[in-house]
């Protein structure tokens, strides 16, 4: 019996090797794409979370960039901390909201909404990430929403808050 197996032509063996290689590489690459895809989504969310935290840190100090009001300056800080995930087309996804410390459910608007003691919330809402390889999941993009908040500090002396 072993003599018959040894006498098989080499051309059939190479065909089997090609088939086996295909059966191994397809699932292997699917797993590698899935790992890289999920890793990218986790990295993207962590980066966006970091960028809104940087925006809040900037907001509580009442700093502004030259020629910009406070909200525009905060959005610029968020974009620069996002390592390229956010650009000028994503301005509509970045939100700066102020809340009174006694009522965190409603948003304070208008002049003085960024007064000392109010809560500033910086968020990125509905950021869309398309999957590289939509294996075993729909082609619907992943939607990422992140937010950070902190209490604004009091201004030195009797200074008024900058424009919003």
Number of C-alpha atoms within 10 A of each C-alpha: 5 6 7 7 8 9 8 10 9 9 8 9 11 11 11 11 11 11 11 11 11 12 11 11 11 10 11 12 11 13 13 10 17 18 11 13 17 13 12 15 17 11 12 18 18 13 18 25 22 17 27 29 23 20 28 26 21 18 27 21 13 23 15 20 12 7 8 14 15 21 22 17 21 28 27 20 22 28 23 16 20 19 13 9 14 20 13 9 7 12 15 11 15 23 16 21 17 24 21 18 12 9 11 12 9 11 14 18 12 8 11 15 19 27 19 18 16 23 26 28 21 28 25 24 15 14 19 13 16 13 19 13 13 15 12 7 8 9 12 11 12 13 13 16 15 20 19 18 21 17 19 20 15 17 15 7 6 7 8 14 17 16 15 18
